[in-house]
Amino acid sequence: LGYGLLSFKTNLQSSIDNLSRGRFKESMENIKRAEKGLAAAGDLVNSLEVFSKIPFLEKYFEDANDFIVWSNKVTLSAKDIILGTENLYKGLNAMIGETTDDPTQFFDQSSVYLSSGEVGLTEVYLKLQDKKINDYLGLVRKAKTASIILPEISRDKKSYLVLLQNNME
């Protein structure tokens, strides 16, 4: 059980790190490994279900099952967020002329994926009230807003200068 949960947590964090570096494929692979760790933990909990009928253990099994259910929602949301962010990145590349693709298609896909990820993560946040999840939700909402605004900017052939400031520097 411990290994499965540790694998879940470690791979989820690695996925976030890879996503922040634009390594979308690696980020998705981390999520898949996190799902495998969670599945292993779930299998173990299910194999011990006979003990869940013991009154003083009942609450522990309920908590373990709840954790697995909510963690699965996190991984599903994370997949959508990764795909949404990747499409936002592709749209930006198309918008600045790095590719000849139509950026609108990427922004539209990004908006759909990010909206789906936001809904799932909001559901998890409302249940768990975790500050980290709320922080990630803020980032997802900003990316979703960008995926909605950027198609309007890229409609006509224009030249733009985009300046970004990192407040941490």
Accessible surface in RSA format (square Angstrom, percent):
REM  Atomic radii and reference values for relative SASA: ProtOr
REM  Chains: A
REM  Algorithm: Lee & Richards
REM  Probe-radius: 1.40
REM  Slices: 20
REM RES _ NUM      All-atoms   Total-Side   Main-Chain    Non-polar    All polar
REM                ABS   REL    ABS   REL    ABS   REL    ABS   REL    ABS   REL
RES LEU A   1    91.05  50.7  64.39  46.1  26.66  67.0  65.53  46.0  25.52  68.7
RES GLY A   2    52.58  64.8   0.00   N/A  52.58  64.8  40.46 111.0  12.13  27.2
RES TYR A   3   172.51  80.5 161.67  92.0  10.84  28.2 122.49  92.0  50.02  61.7
RES GLY A   4     2.65   3.3   0.00   N/A   2.65   3.3   0.50   1.4   2.14   4.8
RES LEU A   5    54.10  30.1  51.15  36.6   2.94   7.4  51.61  36.2   2.49   6.7
RES LEU A   6   113.85  63.4 109.02  78.0   4.83  12.2 113.13  79.5   0.72   1.9
RES SER A   7    18.00  15.2  11.75  15.7   6.25  14.4   8.91  19.0   9.09  12.7
RES PHE A   8    14.65   7.3  14.65   9.1   0.00   0.0  14.65   8.9   0.00   0.0
RES LYS A   9   147.23  71.8 145.44  89.2   1.80   4.3  89.80  80.8  57.44  61.2
RES THR A  10    73.22  52.1  67.22  68.1   6.00  14.3  61.68  82.8  11.54  17.4
RES ASN A  11    19.20  13.2  19.20  18.6   0.00   0.0   0.00   0.0  19.20  18.6
RES LEU A  12    34.77  19.4  34.77  24.9   0.00   0.0  34.77  24.4   0.00   0.0
RES GLN A  13    74.02  41.4  72.68  53.1   1.34   3.2  41.01  87.3  33.02  25.0
RES SER A  14    37.10  31.3  34.77  46.4   2.33   5.4  11.30  24.1  25.80  36.2
RES SER A  15     3.70   3.1   3.67   4.9   0.03   0.1   0.23   0.5   3.46   4.9
RES ILE A  16    52.03  29.6  50.46  37.6   1.57   3.8  51.17  36.8   0.86   2.3
RES ASP A  17    59.04  41.4  58.52  58.2   0.52   1.2  12.55  29.5  46.49  46.4
RES ASN A  18    21.86  15.1  21.85  21.1   0.01   0.0   0.01   0.0  21.85  21.1
RES LEU A  19    36.70  20.4  30.11  21.5   6.59  16.6  30.11  21.1   6.59  17.7
RES SER A  20    89.65  75.8  45.74  61.0  43.91 101.1  48.87 104.1  40.78  57.1
RES ARG A  21   147.51  61.9 114.36  58.3  33.15  78.9  34.92  47.7 112.59  68.2
RES GLY A  22    37.50  46.2   0.00   N/A  37.50  46.2  17.85  49.0  19.65  44.0
RES ARG A  23   113.02  47.5 108.36  55.2   4.67  11.1  27.60  37.7  85.42  51.8
RES PHE A  24    21.88  10.9  18.11  11.2   3.77   9.8  18.35  11.1   3.53  10.1
RES LYS A  25   162.80  79.4 152.16  93.4  10.64  25.3 102.12  91.9  60.68  64.6
RES GLU A  26    84.74  48.6  83.15  62.9   1.59   3.8  39.00  75.4  45.74  37.3
RES SER A  27     0.00   0.0   0.00   0.0   0.00   0.0   0.00   0.0   0.00   0.0
RES MET A  28    27.80  14.4  27.80  18.4   0.00   0.0  25.76  21.9   2.03   2.7
RES GLU A  29    66.15  38.0  66.09  50.0   0.07   0.2  20.50  39.7  45.65  37.3
RES ASN A  30     7.33   5.1   7.33   7.1   0.00   0.0   0.00   0.0   7.33   7.1
RES ILE A  31     0.28   0.2   0.28   0.2   0.00   0.0   0.28   0.2   0.00   0.0
RES LYS A  32    92.95  45.3  91.55  56.2   1.40   3.3  48.35  43.5  44.60  47.5
RES ARG A  33   112.75  47.3 111.22  56.7   1.53   3.6  52.85  72.2  59.90  36.3
RES ALA A  34     0.00   0.0   0.00   0.0   0.00   0.0   0.00   0.0   0.00   0.0
RES GLU A  35    41.98  24.1  38.72  29.3   3.25   7.7  18.78  36.3  23.20  18.9
RES LYS A  36   150.38  73.4 142.40  87.4   7.98  19.0  90.37  81.3  60.01  63.9
RES GLY A  37     4.47   5.5   0.00   N/A   4.47   5.5   3.81  10.4   0.66   1.5
RES LEU A  38     0.73   0.4   0.63   0.5   0.10   0.3   0.73   0.5   0.00   0.0
RES ALA A  39    57.46  52.8  45.30  69.9  12.16  27.7  56.55  79.6   0.91   2.4
RES ALA A  40    51.25  47.1  39.36  60.7  11.89  27.0  45.07  63.5   6.18  16.4
RES ALA A  41     0.77   0.7   0.00   0.0   0.77   1.7   0.63   0.9   0.14   0.4
RES GLY A  42     9.61  11.9   0.00   N/A   9.61  11.9   9.56  26.2   0.05   0.1
RES ASP A  43    96.25  67.4  90.43  90.0   5.82  13.8  28.43  66.9  67.82  67.6
RES LEU A  44    68.14  37.9  64.33  46.0   3.80   9.6  67.64  47.5   0.50   1.3
RES VAL A  45     7.28   4.8   6.20   5.6   1.08   2.6   6.93   6.0   0.35   1.0
RES ASN A  46    90.54  62.4  79.12  76.5  11.42  27.5  22.19  53.4  68.35  66.1
RES SER A  47    79.23  67.0  43.19  57.6  36.04  83.0  50.13 106.7  29.11  40.8
RES LEU A  48    72.59  40.4  72.57  51.9   0.02   0.0  72.59  51.0   0.00   0.0
RES GLU A  49    93.40  53.6  93.04  70.4   0.36   0.8  28.41  55.0  64.98  53.1
RES VAL A  50   108.20  71.2  93.65  84.8  14.55  35.1  99.98  86.9   8.22  22.3
RES PHE A  51    96.25  48.2  96.12  59.5   0.13   0.3  96.25  58.4   0.00   0.0
RES SER A  52    15.90  13.4  13.40  17.9   2.49   5.7   8.83  18.8   7.07   9.9
RES LYS A  53   150.59  73.5 130.82  80.3  19.77  47.1  98.06  88.3  52.53  56.0
RES ILE A  54    63.43  36.1  61.49  45.8   1.94   4.7  63.43  45.7   0.00   0.0
RES PRO A  55   114.60  83.5  98.06  89.4  16.54  60.1 100.43  82.9  14.17  88.1
RES PHE A  56   150.63  75.4 133.55  82.7  17.07  44.4 144.09  87.4   6.54  18.7
RES LEU A  57    45.21  25.2  45.21  32.3   0.00   0.0  45.21  31.7   0.00   0.0
RES GLU A  58    83.85  48.1  83.46  63.1   0.38   0.9  19.60  37.9  64.24  52.5
RES LYS A  59   128.35  62.6 126.36  77.5   1.99   4.7  91.83  82.7  36.52  38.9
RES TYR A  60   149.39  69.7 143.76  81.8   5.63  14.6  96.54  72.6  52.85  65.1
RES PHE A  61    27.56  13.8  26.60  16.5   0.96   2.5  27.56  16.7   0.00   0.0
RES GLU A  62    87.99  50.5  83.66  63.3   4.33  10.3  37.69  72.9  50.30  41.1
RES ASP A  63    64.63  45.3  58.91  58.6   5.72  13.5  27.70  65.2  36.93  36.8
RES ALA A  64    26.54  24.4  17.74  27.4   8.80  20.0  25.95  36.5   0.59   1.6
RES ASN A  65    65.71  45.3  64.08  61.9   1.62   3.9  21.29  51.2  44.42  42.9
RES ASP A  66    68.08  47.7  68.05  67.7   0.03   0.1  10.36  24.4  57.72  57.6
RES PHE A  67    93.24  46.6  86.85  53.8   6.39  16.6  92.78  56.3   0.46   1.3
RES ILE A  68    21.94  12.5  21.94  16.3   0.00   0.0  21.94  15.8   0.00   0.0
RES VAL A  69    76.42  50.3  73.75  66.8   2.67   6.4  75.62  65.7   0.80   2.2
RES TRP A  70    39.77  16.0  39.65  19.2   0.12   0.3  34.46  18.4   5.31   8.6
RES SER A  71     6.11   5.2   4.43   5.9   1.69   3.9   1.39   3.0   4.72   6.6
RES ASN A  72    60.76  41.9  60.76  58.7   0.00   0.0  18.11  43.6  42.65  41.2
RES LYS A  73    61.88  30.2  60.38  37.0   1.50   3.6  25.78  23.2  36.10  38.5
RES VAL A  74    21.62  14.2  21.53  19.5   0.09   0.2  21.53  18.7   0.09   0.2
RES THR A  75     0.99   0.7   0.99   1.0   0.00   0.0   0.00   0.0   0.99   1.5
RES LEU A  76   108.12  60.2 105.55  75.5   2.57   6.5 105.77  74.3   2.36   6.3
RES SER A  77     4.43   3.7   2.28   3.0   2.16   5.0   1.97   4.2   2.47   3.5
RES ALA A  78    16.44  15.1  13.38  20.6   3.05   6.9  16.29  22.9   0.15   0.4
RES LYS A  79    55.61  27.1  55.61  34.1   0.00   0.0  22.99  20.7  32.61  34.7
RES ASP A  80    32.58  22.8  32.58  32.4   0.00   0.0   0.07   0.2  32.51  32.4
RES ILE A  81    20.07  11.4  20.07  15.0   0.00   0.0  20.07  14.5   0.00   0.0
RES ILE A  82     3.19   1.8   3.19   2.4   0.00   0.0   3.19   2.3   0.00   0.0
RES LEU A  83    55.16  30.7  55.16  39.5   0.00   0.0  55.16  38.7   0.00   0.0
RES GLY A  84     0.00   0.0   0.00   N/A   0.00   0.0   0.00   0.0   0.00   0.0
RES THR A  85    34.31  24.4  33.89  34.4   0.42   1.0  29.28  39.3   5.02   7.6
RES GLU A  86    43.37  24.9  43.37  32.8   0.00   0.0   1.76   3.4  41.61  34.0
RES ASN A  87    13.66   9.4  13.66  13.2   0.00   0.0   0.03   0.1  13.63  13.2
RES LEU A  88    18.51  10.3  18.51  13.2   0.00   0.0  18.51  13.0   0.00   0.0
RES TYR A  89   116.91  54.6 114.79  65.3   2.12   5.5  74.35  55.9  42.56  52.5
RES LYS A  90    86.79  42.3  84.80  52.0   1.99   4.7  40.50  36.4  46.30  49.3
RES GLY A  91     0.00   0.0   0.00   N/A   0.00   0.0   0.00   0.0   0.00   0.0
RES LEU A  92    69.18  38.5  69.18  49.5   0.00   0.0  69.18  48.6   0.00   0.0
RES ASN A  93    32.93  22.7  32.93  31.8   0.00   0.0   1.21   2.9  31.71  30.7
RES ALA A  94     9.42   8.7   0.00   0.0   9.42  21.4   0.00   0.0   9.42  24.9
RES MET A  95    38.58  20.0  10.43   6.9  28.16  67.0  13.01  11.1  25.58  33.9
RES ILE A  96   112.88  64.2  77.85  58.0  35.03  84.4  86.40  62.2  26.48  71.9
RES GLY A  97    58.15  71.7   0.00   N/A  58.15  71.7  29.00  79.6  29.15  65.3
RES GLU A  98   124.05  71.2  92.75  70.2  31.29  74.5  18.24  35.3 105.80  86.4
RES THR A  99    58.64  41.7  46.92  47.6  11.72  27.9  53.24  71.5   5.40   8.2
RES THR A 100   147.58 105.0 111.20 112.7  36.37  86.7  87.79 117.9  59.79  90.4
RES ASP A 101    66.06  46.3  55.79  55.5  10.27  24.3   6.03  14.2  60.03  59.9
RES ASP A 102    83.47  58.5  73.64  73.3   9.82  23.2  36.08  84.9  47.39  47.3
RES PRO A 103    18.90  13.8  18.90  17.2   0.00   0.0  18.90  15.6   0.00   0.0
RES THR A 104    39.47  28.1  39.47  40.0   0.00   0.0  28.03  37.7  11.44  17.3
RES GLN A 105    85.05  47.6  78.32  57.2   6.72  16.0  29.20  62.2  55.84  42.4
RES PHE A 106    26.39  13.2  26.39  16.3   0.00   0.0  26.39  16.0   0.00   0.0
RES PHE A 107     0.05   0.0   0.00   0.0   0.05   0.1   0.01   0.0   0.04   0.1
RES ASP A 108    77.97  54.6  74.41  74.1   3.56   8.4  27.41  64.5  50.56  50.4
RES GLN A 109    88.59  49.5  85.66  62.6   2.93   7.0  24.96  53.1  63.63  48.3
RES SER A 110     0.00   0.0   0.00   0.0   0.00   0.0   0.00   0.0   0.00   0.0
RES SER A 111    24.71  20.9  24.64  32.9   0.07   0.2   9.38  20.0  15.33  21.5
RES VAL A 112   104.76  68.9  99.08  89.7   5.68  13.7 103.27  89.7   1.49   4.0
RES TYR A 113    72.53  33.9  72.47  41.2   0.05   0.1  30.82  23.2  41.71  51.4
RES LEU A 114     0.37   0.2   0.37   0.3   0.00   0.0   0.37   0.3   0.00   0.0
RES SER A 115    38.23  32.3  37.91  50.6   0.32   0.7  26.92  57.3  11.32  15.9
RES SER A 116    54.22  45.8  41.71  55.7  12.51  28.8  25.82  55.0  28.40  39.8
RES GLY A 117     0.00   0.0   0.00   N/A   0.00   0.0   0.00   0.0   0.00   0.0
RES GLU A 118    22.96  13.2  22.96  17.4   0.00   0.0   5.72  11.1  17.24  14.1
RES VAL A 119   103.44  68.1  99.11  89.7   4.33  10.4 101.88  88.5   1.56   4.2
RES GLY A 120    15.25  18.8   0.00   N/A  15.25  18.8  14.92  41.0   0.33   0.7
RES LEU A 121    11.26   6.3  11.26   8.1   0.00   0.0  11.26   7.9   0.00   0.0
RES THR A 122    35.64  25.4  35.64  36.1   0.00   0.0  33.68  45.2   1.96   3.0
RES GLU A 123    73.66  42.3  69.30  52.4   4.37  10.4  28.60  55.3  45.06  36.8
RES VAL A 124     0.00   0.0   0.00   0.0   0.00   0.0   0.00   0.0   0.00   0.0
RES TYR A 125    49.02  22.9  49.02  27.9   0.00   0.0  20.85  15.7  28.18  34.7
RES LEU A 126   118.67  66.1 101.32  72.5  17.35  43.6 101.61  71.4  17.06  45.9
RES LYS A 127   109.49  53.4  83.26  51.1  26.23  62.5  38.89  35.0  70.60  75.2
RES LEU A 128    89.80  50.0  64.15  45.9  25.65  64.5  68.19  47.9  21.60  58.1
RES GLN A 129   110.51  61.8  87.38  63.9  23.13  55.1  47.23 100.5  63.28  48.0
RES ASP A 130    58.63  41.1  53.64  53.4   4.99  11.8  11.75  27.6  46.88  46.8
RES LYS A 131   152.00  74.2 142.45  87.4   9.55  22.7 119.97 108.0  32.02  34.1
RES LYS A 132   125.14  61.1 123.31  75.7   1.83   4.4  80.88  72.8  44.26  47.1
RES ILE A 133    21.77  12.4  21.77  16.2   0.00   0.0  21.77  15.7   0.00   0.0
RES ASN A 134    60.86  42.0  57.02  55.1   3.84   9.2   0.24   0.6  60.62  58.6
RES ASP A 135    67.83  47.5  57.38  57.1  10.45  24.7  28.34  66.7  39.49  39.4
RES TYR A 136    60.15  28.1  59.85  34.0   0.30   0.8  49.85  37.5  10.30  12.7
RES LEU A 137     1.33   0.7   1.33   1.0   0.00   0.0   1.33   0.9   0.00   0.0
RES GLY A 138    27.51  33.9   0.00   N/A  27.51  33.9  26.81  73.6   0.69   1.5
RES LEU A 139   111.51  62.1 106.19  76.0   5.31  13.4 106.51  74.8   5.00  13.4
RES VAL A 140     8.50   5.6   6.52   5.9   1.98   4.8   8.48   7.4   0.02   0.1
RES ARG A 141    95.58  40.1  94.80  48.3   0.79   1.9  42.50  58.1  53.08  32.2
RES LYS A 142   148.27  72.3 139.36  85.5   8.91  21.2  90.38  81.3  57.89  61.7
RES ALA A 143    21.76  20.0  16.03  24.7   5.74  13.0  21.11  29.7   0.65   1.7
RES LYS A 144    48.01  23.4  48.01  29.5   0.00   0.0  14.29  12.9  33.72  35.9
RES THR A 145    67.48  48.0  66.52  67.4   0.96   2.3  43.66  58.6  23.82  36.0
RES ALA A 146    32.13  29.5  26.84  41.4   5.29  12.0  31.76  44.7   0.37   1.0
RES SER A 147     1.61   1.4   0.00   0.0   1.61   3.7   0.00   0.0   1.61   2.3
RES ILE A 148    97.98  55.8  89.29  66.5   8.68  20.9  93.22  67.1   4.75  12.9
RES ILE A 149    89.13  50.7  87.02  64.8   2.10   5.1  89.13  64.2   0.00   0.0
RES LEU A 150    25.29  14.1  25.29  18.1   0.00   0.0  25.29  17.8   0.00   0.0
RES PRO A 151    11.51   8.4  11.36  10.4   0.15   0.5  11.36   9.4   0.15   0.9
RES GLU A 152   100.66  57.8  90.82  68.7   9.84  23.4  42.45  82.1  58.21  47.5
RES ILE A 153    53.22  30.3  49.85  37.1   3.37   8.1  53.22  38.3   0.00   0.0
RES SER A 154    22.31  18.8   2.32   3.1  19.99  46.0   5.83  12.4  16.47  23.1
RES ARG A 155   152.69  64.1 118.58  60.4  34.10  81.2  49.17  67.2 103.52  62.7
RES ASP A 156    92.81  65.0  84.44  84.0   8.37  19.8  21.91  51.6  70.89  70.7
RES LYS A 157   208.13 101.5 172.43 105.8  35.70  85.0 121.08 109.0  87.04  92.7
RES LYS A 158   105.98  51.7  71.78  44.0  34.19  81.4  52.67  47.4  53.31  56.8
RES SER A 159   114.99  97.2  82.35 109.9  32.64  75.2  48.41 103.1  66.58  93.3
RES TYR A 160   107.08  50.0  65.55  37.3  41.53 108.1  67.28  50.6  39.80  49.1
RES LEU A 161   148.06  82.5 116.58  83.4  31.48  79.1 117.55  82.6  30.51  82.1
RES VAL A 162    96.52  63.5  69.94  63.3  26.58  64.0  72.86  63.3  23.66  64.2
RES LEU A 163   143.41  79.9 115.45  82.6  27.96  70.3 117.21  82.3  26.20  70.5
RES LEU A 164   165.64  92.2 128.34  91.8  37.30  93.8 131.53  92.4  34.11  91.8
RES GLN A 165   157.45  88.0 124.26  90.8  33.19  79.0  43.19  91.9 114.26  86.7
RES ASN A 166    79.83  55.0  63.13  61.0  16.70  40.2  25.79  62.1  54.03  52.2
RES ASN A 167   130.35  89.9  99.62  96.3  30.72  74.0  30.79  74.1  99.56  96.2
RES MET A 168   175.59  90.9 141.03  93.3  34.56  82.3 115.89  98.5  59.70  79.1
RES GLU A 169   177.05 101.7 110.36  83.5  66.70 158.8  73.34 141.9 103.71  84.7
END  Absolute sums over single chains surface
CHAIN  1 A    11043.1       9539.1       1504.0       6717.9       4325.2
END  Absolute sums over all chains
TOTAL         11043.1       9539.1       1504.0       6717.9       4325.2
